[in-house]
């Protein structure tokens, strides 16, 4: 009897000890951010996680920053570690597509994961340090025409949106893009820090990544890569109106883990949809200058497929493939 009572007690303890772990896992959202802290992907992932907690879908959100290779290292880690986890998210976007294309990695590596939604769009901007002798994009263009390697550009990873924008800028000047000095960084915050240290001359990035430096008087904007001037930046001209044929946008989205069920995908999509309608998300979007671009389902999948093809063409024309 004592042996049976001991085994029953042991079984009951084991079952009870498992319950909190299962409940904790169900209440915890795991967000993999494939970039270093402080940049646009990081801000997006943390804002989304906070909004999904604020809506009551999750008790907490945990974040894992794994940067490198335009987000493709984080993608590989997510594919390996998150399979079958219904509460795991991967932040991705145009930069990751560029990373896949530039490394000649098939889109199917991303397609192993579960598409959830496109979240935002954002145009890139070029800026210099406030005390820089460079006063305009015209001055940058003149220096490049005289010596193609005389200007040190910096931004996110190789084949990021800003890297492509720099290559397009060079091409518009008839300067071979391969001759341009572009120094990749793990994220927008790292690139801005490099600019302020004098390690680069011009930084490219989303306005949200540059906004803090602009507000502090540390940075001066030279232009944006939008079709027309942005509502929040009426005094900053586009590259196009300055005579440079450069129009390119950034966007960010989110994928779920490989191997989750259709029902789990639907639940995760609904949770994200609720989050982007929340005050917490709207405040973050306004603060960072993100434009809403919410798309789900087959529309999102088709958009990613189109972006992969379009990015392949842009990189080829820019001399980066």
N, C-alpha and C positions, 0 to 999 in steps of 0.2 A: 504494500500500500504506500509505504513511504517513497519507494522508487517511482511508482506511478504518479504520485502527487508531485514529486520533484520534476518528472518529465513534463507533466501538464503545466506546472509553474514555469518551467524553462520555455516551453512552447508559447505560453501566454506572454512572457517577457519579450521573446524574440518578435512576436507579432506586434506587440505594443511599441517596441523600439523601432520597427520599420515604419510605423504610421507617420510619425513626425517627418521622416525623411521624404516620404511620398508627398505629404501635404506641402512641405517646404518646396519640393521640386515643382509642384503644380502652381504654386504661388509666385515662383521666382522666374523672371524673364532674364534670359541671357543674351547679351548683345555683343557680337564681335565687330569691332571697329578696325578695319584694315589699314590704319594709319596711326601716326604718333599723336599724342595728346595736343590739343590746342588748335587744330585745323578745322576745316569745314566738315569733313567726315565725322570727326570727333564731336563737334557741336551738334550735328544731325543725330547721331546715335544717342547721345545723352539727352537731347531734347525729346526724342521719340520715346525713349525708355521712361523718362520722367512723366510724359503725358500719358503713357499707358498705365503707369502706377496711379496717376491722378484720377483717371477714369474709374479706378477700382478693379480693373481687370487683373492686376497683379499686386502682390504685397510689396515686392521690391524688384529692382532691376540691378543686375550686375554687368559690368563692362570689362571687356578684354581688348586692349589695344595691341594689334599685331601688324605693324607697318612694314613696308618694303615692296619694291617691284610693282609700283602703281596699284597696290592692293591685292595683287595675285598671290602673294605669300599668305595673307590672311584668308583668302578664298580657299587655298589648299588646306590650311589648318582647319577651317570650318567644315569642309567636305569630310575630312578624316575624323574629326572629333564630335561633330554634332549629329551624325546620322540618326534619324528616327526620333529626335527630340522635338516635341511639338511646341516648346516655348523658347526656341532659339531663333535669333535673327542675325542676319549678316547685312551690314550697311554696304552699299555698292553704288555705282553710278558711272558717269562718262569716263572718269579717270581709269576705272577698272577695265572698261571696254578697251580703252587705249592701250593699257598694259597687256591685255590678251592679244590684241592685234600686233603690237610691236614685238612681242616675244613669239609671234607665230603660233600661239596656242589656240586650238579650235574653241569655238563658242560652247561646245558641249561640256567643257569643264565647268562653266557656270551653270549650264542647263542640268547638271546633276542635282543642283539645289532646286528649291521650290519657289517660283516667282510669286511675290506677294503684291508689291505696289511700287510705282514711281511716286515720289513724294514732292519734290521741288525742282524748280529750274533756277538758274542763276547765271548771269553773265560775268565774264572775267574782267579785270581791270589791271592796268599797268600803273605802277607808282614808283617814286624815287624817295629817298630820304629828304626831309624838309630842307636840309642845308646843302643838297646836291647842286653842283654847277649845271646839271642838266635841267633845263627849264621847260622843255617841250619834247614831243615825239619827233618833231622836225629835227631837233638837235641830235636825238638818238639816230635818226635815219642818216643824217650827214656823217656822223662818226662811222656808221657801218659801211657807207659807200666808200669812205676813205680807207678803212681797214676793217674787214669783216669780223675780226676777233677782238676789236677794241672795246666792246661793251660786254660786261658780264651780266647775263640775265640769270634769274633764279626763280624757282617756284616749286611746285610739287614734283612728283616722280617723273621719270622719263616717260614720254608719251601722254603726260597729263594734258588737260585742256589748255593750260597756260603754255606748256611746251609747244603744243600744236599751234597756238596763237602766235608765239614768237617765230616759228618756222614760216607761218603764213605771212607775217609781217616782213620777214626777210625776202620771201619770194616776191612780194609786191614791190620790193626795191630792186629786184633782179640780183639779189645777193644769194649765193647758194646756201640753202638752210644748213647744210652739213658743216659750213664754216663758222656758224654762229656758236658762241660760247654760252651754253646753257648748263647751269649747275643744279641738278635735281636735289630735292630735300624730302624728308619724311612726311612733311605736312606744311600747311600754310604758315603756322606759327614759327616753325624752324626757318622758313625762307625769310620771313619778316625780320627775325632776329639776325640772320646773316646780313641783310641789308643794313640794319642799324649798326652792325659791327664793321661795315665797310668791306665785307667779303664779296658782295655783288653790287652792281650799279643800278639795276632795274629789277623790281620784283613783280611777278604776275600772280594773280589769285582771285578768288571770288571776293566780292565787296565785303561780305561778312567776315572774311579772314583779315581784311585790311582796315575794317571800320574802327577798331580800337586805336590803332596807330594814327589814323586820321583824326579821330576825336582828341587825341593827346597832342596833336600838332607835330607828330614825328614823321608823318608821311605826306606826300603831295601827289595827287592823282594826275596822270597824263592823259588818260583816255579809257574808254570802255569798249568791249567787243560786241555791243548790242547793235541792232538795226537802227535804233533811234535813241536819243538821250533818255536815261532812266528817270522816272518820276522823282525819286529821292535825291537825284544828282543832276539837277537841271543845268548846272554850270560846267559840267564835265562833258566835253565833246566825245563822240564816238570816233573810233579809228577810221571808219568809213568817211565821215564828213571831213576828216583831216587829210583825206586823199589816199588812204591805205585800204586795200580790199581785204579786210579782215572782219568777219562776222562769225562768231562761234559762241555757243552757249554750253554751260555745264548743267548737269542734272544729277540728282541723287535718288536712289531707290532702296528697296529692302527685299531680301529673299529669306525664305525659311530653310530649314534643314533638309538634306536629302532624305528620301524614304518616308516622309510623313503621309498620312492618309488624306483623301479628298476632304473628309470631314474636319480633320485637323487644320488643313490649309484654309478652309472656309472660316473656321473659328479665328485663326490668326489674322486673316484678312479683315474680318469684322472688327477685331480688336484694334488693328492699325487704323481702320476707317474711323472708329470712334475717337481715337487719340488725335487725329489731325483736325477734328472738329472742336477739340477742347480749347478752353482759354489758355492753358499752359502751352500748347503747341502754337497757337496763334501769336502769343506774345513772343515766343522764341523766333518765329518766322519774321515778325516785324523787326525784332532787334537785329537779326542777321541779314535782313534784306532779301529773304527767300521769296520767290514767286510760287504760289500754289500750283501744282501740276499733278494732282492725284489721279492715277490711272491704275486699274487692276485687271485681273483676268487675262483673256486672250489679247486684249488691246495692249496690255503691258508687255506680254511676251513678243508680240509682233513689233512693238517699238524697239525692244532690245535687239531683235534680229536685224532691224533696219539700221540701228546705230552701229552695230558691228560692221555691216557692209559699208556704210557711209564713212566710218572712221578708217577703214581699210583704204578707201579711195583717197581720203584727205592725207593720210600719212604717206601714201605713195606719191601724191602730187607735191607734198612738202619735202620730199627727199628723205623721209625718215624710214622707209622700207627698202 
